[in-house]
Amino acid sequence: MADILEYDAADAEARFDELLDQIERGRMVSITRDGKAIARLVPETEVRRAEVAEAIERLKALREELGKAPLDEVLASIHEGHKY
């Protein structure tokens, strides 16, 4: 998402939790006062990238440990818990 969300300072203060949610999702937020940009809030991309890379490595290790599931188990699990 390349676009930057823009909020007036008073609006940003009132909607701070919403701004944090947007930033957490990777959006950048510009805060303005009297029409001039005074601050930019950006996500912690390096931290997030490290967390994602670590999660991928853990998933790879788990896959190695567990191996592949037999096809019949995969197909049976698709409808597990369904009520017809």
Secondary structure, 3 states (H helix, E strand, C coil): CCCEEEEEHHHHHHCHHHHHHHHHCCCEEEEEECCEEEEEECCCHHHHHHHHHHHHHHHHHHHHHHCCCCHHHHHHHHCCCCCC
